[in-house]
């Protein structure tokens, strides 16, 4: 089981932790609200965890275009 991080906007793969080297508390998942966890974290049939975050490029775009925050994803 692994944990995979990808940008929720551009879908760029940002990194992975193999063999679940950390539990959800060590990763900070416990500090997310239930709604945030539901939106950001998915589990696949192999037991891998997929976490949607925002990459630096998309974060910069959001900073330059604050109105984009209203969209779940501003790239298609």
Helices and strands as residue ranges (DSSP letters): E 3-7, E 13-17, G 18-20, H 24-27, G 29-31, H 34-40, E 41-43, E 49-53, H 56-64, G 66-70
